């Protein structure tokens, strides 16, 4: 038995559209940005110069602010707000029926909230705050930020939460869009998504460690 949902105060047609837009926002702009961001940060493993070159390249992109607002900020806020709404109207019963899909459902909601908190702090600390103060972001600044053990643990938890939420979200999105119908195809996709979760997590955690090593 899977989770049972309360009746949402939205019409079926509106909920249908919003659910698919929510799924699409998580996959396309946010998912692609996450992969690009993790791969860019992984350059820190190759040394501070490689990372600093990447940061300068990103900061010098034309129309950067418009890109950040249109393809990151707006999709993120929509995905997060509607995701929180779904969390409140849904009642997972993983504590009663400990099936994998029920547990995944619960973890998807929990990691969604954790990821949102983590992303908001991360954007403030290493994107907005430096712009306001006029400081330059580079390998040294990030390393000093992560030198605090508590902050490092927070970032590690954030990376784990974000990579799980994204990769598990891929498998659920394919079900939502009717692309994986049978149990066999769904199991195959879950295994592939788990492999992607491992790869992205190793990239993310490896990057964090490289900043302070």
Phi and psi in degrees as a GROMACS rama.xvg file:
@    title "Ramachandran Plot"
@    xaxis  label "Phi"
@    yaxis  label "Psi"
@TYPE xy
-94.1861  -176.955  UNK-2
-61.564  152.147  UNK-3
-108.561  141.478  UNK-4
-111.201  143.358  UNK-5
-76.2632  162.558  UNK-6
-74.1143  120.671  UNK-7
-80.7721  145.286  UNK-8
-78.7725  45.5697  UNK-9
-132.497  146.502  UNK-10
-65.7459  155.282  UNK-11
-60.3536  -40.6479  UNK-12
-66.6186  -41.7178  UNK-13
-67.9837  -41.1715  UNK-14
-65.0227  -36.9935  UNK-15
-58.8667  -48.2609  UNK-16
-66.8245  -46.7193  UNK-17
-64.6944  -37.6074  UNK-18
-64.2266  -40.4047  UNK-19
-74.2808  -34.9513  UNK-20
-65.9345  -38.1574  UNK-21
-60.9136  -45.4324  UNK-22
-64.7247  -44.8369  UNK-23
-64.032  -40.2743  UNK-24
-62.0158  -37.9573  UNK-25
-71.2227  -30.1087  UNK-26
-85.1089  -49.6593  UNK-27
-84.1085  -74.243  UNK-28
-68.9697  -45.1945  UNK-29
-74.716  -42.1836  UNK-30
-65.2649  -44.4404  UNK-31
-65.3288  -38.7694  UNK-32
-65.7015  -39.6152  UNK-33
-59.5187  -47.1191  UNK-34
-61.3801  -46.1312  UNK-35
-61.9005  -41.1102  UNK-36
-66.3169  -42.9905  UNK-37
-66.8544  -40.1507  UNK-38
-67.6891  -37.3422  UNK-39
-65.399  -43.8463  UNK-40
-65.582  -29.6241  UNK-41
-65.579  -16.7938  UNK-42
-63.3489  -20.3687  UNK-43
-61.7701  -26.0198  UNK-44
-64.3347  -29.3589  UNK-45
-84.5342  -6.47548  UNK-46
128.634  161.746  UNK-47
-65.0953  -35.0637  UNK-48
-64.3101  -44.0782  UNK-49
-61.5945  -43.0044  UNK-50
-66.1989  -44.7927  UNK-51
-64.0138  -37.0982  UNK-52
-62.1686  -41.3235  UNK-53
-64.9387  -42.7311  UNK-54
-62.0525  -43.9781  UNK-55
-64.3491  -37.9076  UNK-56
-62.5462  -44.716  UNK-57
-66.2776  -41.8662  UNK-58
-69.4226  -21.3617  UNK-59
-96.0758  6.60531  UNK-60
-63.0588  139.352  UNK-61
-67.4799  143.854  UNK-62
56.2774  37.051  UNK-63
-59.0766  -45.7479  UNK-64
-62.0671  -42.6278  UNK-65
-64.3657  -39.0492  UNK-66
-64.0927  -42.533  UNK-67
-65.7706  -39.2483  UNK-68
-73.6429  -47.9662  UNK-69
-74.6922  -36.7639  UNK-70
-107.501  -6.28906  UNK-71
-125.562  -59.3013  UNK-72
-63.2049  -51.8617  UNK-73
-64.9853  -49.7048  UNK-74
-59.8689  -37.0232  UNK-75
-63.8992  -47.0674  UNK-76
-63.5346  -43.8398  UNK-77
-62.6932  -48.1341  UNK-78
-61.107  -41.7132  UNK-79
-71.0768  -47.4014  UNK-80
-64.8394  -45.3591  UNK-81
-70.2598  -32.7557  UNK-82
-65.3328  -40.3693  UNK-83
-64.8602  -39.5776  UNK-84
-58.2964  -45.3745  UNK-85
-62.1811  -36.071  UNK-86
-63.4564  -38.0207  UNK-87
-75.5839  -30.3298  UNK-88
-90.5394  -9.35067  UNK-89
-101.837  148.648  UNK-90
-124.831  90.7127  UNK-91
-67.4292  142.829  UNK-92
-119.587  36.9508  UNK-93
-62.7632  -25.0202  UNK-94
-72.2818  -17.3832  UNK-95
-103.719  -49.6589  UNK-96
-111.234  96.947  UNK-97
-85.3194  57.3211  UNK-98
-85.581  154.883  UNK-99
-59.5667  -40.7401  UNK-100
-68.0148  -33.9321  UNK-101
-67.0336  -43.1266  UNK-102
-65.4389  -40.9248  UNK-103
-62.5979  -38.6077  UNK-104
-60.01  -46.6483  UNK-105
-64.6763  -46.0775  UNK-106
-63.3164  -35.155  UNK-107
-62.3859  -41.0658  UNK-108
-69.7245  -45.1561  UNK-109
-64.7295  -48.0836  UNK-110
-66.8056  -27.0721  UNK-111
-62.3754  -44.0771  UNK-112
-68.7758  -43.8985  UNK-113
-61.7766  -44.136  UNK-114
-61.8456  -41.8306  UNK-115
-61.3222  -45.3313  UNK-116
-62.1176  -44.6065  UNK-117
-62.599  -45.7524  UNK-118
-64.7926  -42.7095  UNK-119
-58.943  -45.7183  UNK-120
-65.6205  -45.1141  UNK-121
-60.4526  -44.0578  UNK-122
-64.5067  -41.3175  UNK-123
-65.3761  -48.0476  UNK-124
-70.401  -38.6598  UNK-125
-118.877  10.5066  UNK-126
-133.301  -58.2348  UNK-127
-75.6777  -48.9129  UNK-128
-58.7714  -45.0848  UNK-129
-61.9237  -35.4275  UNK-130
-65.0857  -43.3767  UNK-131
-64.2567  -42.7286  UNK-132
-83.4011  -10.3309  UNK-133
78.3989  17.1999  UNK-134
-88.6388  151.707  UNK-135
-95.2144  135.153  UNK-136
-87.0685  127.395  UNK-137
-150.225  -177.027  UNK-138
-58.5001  -41.6886  UNK-139
-64.7282  -43.5078  UNK-140
-63.056  -44.5602  UNK-141
-64.2574  -41.1099  UNK-142
-61.1553  -41.7533  UNK-143
-66.3785  -35.6589  UNK-144
-64.6961  -35.982  UNK-145
-92.681  -0.600308  UNK-146
-67.1025  -27.5473  UNK-147
-70.006  122.115  UNK-148
-57.0488  -36.7435  UNK-149
-64.5074  -41.8837  UNK-150
-66.3034  -38.5701  UNK-151
-62.7323  -43.7038  UNK-152
-62.7411  -41.8904  UNK-153
-60.4431  -43.6974  UNK-154
-69.2266  -37.7292  UNK-155
-62.8826  -43.9001  UNK-156
-63.108  -38.8266  UNK-157
-63.8582  -41.2764  UNK-158
-64.7091  -46.4322  UNK-159
-59.6456  -44.3044  UNK-160
-64.0515  -44.3774  UNK-161
-66.8336  -45.8815  UNK-162
-67.2185  -36.9627  UNK-163
-66.7958  -46.2138  UNK-164
-60.1519  -40.9364  UNK-165
-69.1868  -50.7656  UNK-166
-70.1736  -39.4327  UNK-167
-67.8329  -32.8148  UNK-168
-65.33  -29.6155  UNK-169
-62.306  -47.5563  UNK-170
-64.8928  -39.907  UNK-171
-71.2472  -33.4992  UNK-172
-65.2574  -40.0282  UNK-173
-64.8698  -31.6531  UNK-174
-70.4773  -43.9374  UNK-175
-58.5792  -40.2375  UNK-176
-85.0825  2.3578  UNK-177
72.707  23.9779  UNK-178
-91.0992  -25.6058  UNK-179
-121.055  107.211  UNK-180
-99.5766  -51.3541  UNK-181
-83.6312  162.509  UNK-182
-59.0011  -35.0637  UNK-183
-66.1752  -48.1305  UNK-184
-66.7023  -36.306  UNK-185
-66.6063  -38.4141  UNK-186
-66.6167  -41.1855  UNK-187
-60.8655  -44.8668  UNK-188
-65.5422  -40.8717  UNK-189
-60.9409  -40.632  UNK-190
-65.5139  -41.2822  UNK-191
-64.8783  -40.3617  UNK-192
-67.2823  -34.1136  UNK-193
-65.6292  -40.2041  UNK-194
-62.535  -40.7419  UNK-195
-65.4108  -37.1352  UNK-196
-59.4384  -44.0819  UNK-197
-62.7755  -45.704  UNK-198
-62.1694  -49.2593  UNK-199
-66.3435  -36.4567  UNK-200
-67.1755  -42.034  UNK-201
-62.1101  -41.9461  UNK-202
-60.8208  -47.5729  UNK-203
-65.4709  -48.5636  UNK-204
-68.997  -37.9151  UNK-205
-61.8582  -38.4001  UNK-206
-63.902  -45.3354  UNK-207
-59.5292  -45.3721  UNK-208
-65.3789  -37.0233  UNK-209
-66.0718  -27.0214  UNK-210
-68.5796  -26.6029  UNK-211
-113.482  -2.71594  UNK-212
